[in-house]
Amino acid sequence: MLNEILESNQFILLMALLLIISVLVTKFSTRLGVPSLVLFIGVGMLVGSDGLNIIYFDNATIAQLIGIIALVVILFEGGLQTQWTKIKPVLPSALTMATSGVLVTTGIVAVASKYMLGISWLEGLLLGSIVGSTDAAAVFAVLKDKNIKGNIKSMLEAESGSNDPMAMFLTLSFIQLITQDQAGIGSLIWSFFWQMGIGLLCGLIIGKVGSLSINRINLDSSGLYPLFGLAFAFSAYSITALMDASGLLAVYTAALVIGNSELTYRHSIVRFNEGFAWMAQIVMFVILGLFVFPAELFQWNYLINGLLVSTVLIFIARPLAVYLNLLKSQYNNKEKLFLSWAGLRGAVPIVLSIFPMLAGVEGSQVMFNVVFFVVLTSTLVQGSTITFMSSKLGLEGEAKERSMHSLELISIGKTNVEMIEYDVTSKNKIIGETLECITLPDNALINAIIRDNEIITPNGQTVIKEHDTLYILVSRKSKQKLIKVLEKDTDTL
């Protein structure tokens, strides 16, 4: 009994050390110019059996389960922070890339794999479908703090958030064709429309129910609201998956609905999920690093095969998919070139490459090693040069402006009152006006102003200046009126 307790304590200590090391790694990744996701994988490989031999892990079922759970958390966080007004203009292009773009990429990689690796057509199509989609975890993590032109960034985020279901559908379909002779093309076509249609419908319904529930329930602690919101993400995935539909599409759709609704405790919900998504990424990539055996992976045949597939994917398949599917879009050649280069591969292909293992597909271990090398190459080469490419192509956006936040104070949590944090920009009409000249709605009061890192106690004669941060106490019923007053800009004059 004592030995079991000691082993449990040692395991908990090890997990704590891994988390600390992984979080510190994110600090150094920026200085090194290497995406933190690669370093997370490196941490897993370091403590694995071929490294320091601290942890031995080869359970494909657990790796897949952890990967799916992490993807749900990451997609939910990405959807919460995606503004509908920004992705709406690029949605047709994003959906085209999420469906037809994945098909084109799959087909080109399949042809290359057939002749370069000497595998069958179905195996080539399976490999192509596994690496066919860009990865939400990689794209959200790499682009989060990058100053890239707005519509390009929105396009990449919308595509990566919506193309995972297509890649998963193709992967499972080709596994079925390989392992079951009776699987027909007609049934697969019906399965596609069922999975996407039901996934979208369930996401919309659960998202609407989730946003209404969050706003109407009166919980004793504000810390419960983020957990309550996250519960709808897992509900969306599990309910939809049990209906043999796309759970990942349902999660992202539900997150879009919830994130673009008027939410109580929005700031707490978003901040919690942001931190939890980081933890999910860390755990997922460390686990995937543990699942890899470097001594087996870094053999010449895997290195050469992985390099060949990576070259085709990065320099042929992805660019052709972008240029063919966005032929009549609003994007110019420089923007298409950047979209081609920013098609990062990450955790999703690695998680999908575990599916053939669980299905007993012959040569699945070889396929996993090739996919892992492809992901490593994509993240290292493409992920570390995103900023450089955007600068060279002249696609850097305007300086990021902080969005308005709602600071939920525990002491007023049950009074339907919120503290709004608002950053004044050069476009705001209220610049140069005194507080007594600003017509605020009833039940709204500016309590404090932060200017040049100093706090100012406002009065009627206080003049609003650019870059001021306003803290405004407002009742929830007057919040929308306040937003309209604050967001009037000089363009509307």
Secondary structure, 3 states (H helix, E strand, C coil): CHHHHHHHHHHHHHHHHHHHHHHHHHHHHHHHCCCHHHHHHHHHHHHCCCCCCCCCCCCHHHHHHHHHHHHHHHHHHHHHCCCHHHHCCCHHHHHHHHHHHHHHHHHHHHHHHHHHCCCCHHHHHHHHHHCCCCCHHHHHHHHCCCCECHHHHHHHHHHHHHCHHHHHHHHHHHHHHHHCCCCCHHHHHHHHHHHHHHHHHHHHHHHHHHHHHHHHCCCCCCCHHHHHHHHHHHHHHHHHHHCCCCHHHHHHHHHHHHHCCCCCCHHHHHHHHHHHHHHHHHHHHHHHHHHCCHHHHCCHHHHHHHHHHHHHHHHHHHHHHHHHHCCCCCCCHHHHHHHHHCCCCCHHHHHHCHHHHHHCCCCHHHHHHHHHHHHHHHHHHCHHHHHHHHHHCCCECCCCCCCCEEECCHHHCCCCEEEEEEECCCCECCCCCEHHHCCCCCCEEEEEEEECCEEECCCCCCECCCCCEEEEEEEHHHHHHHHHHHCCEHHHC
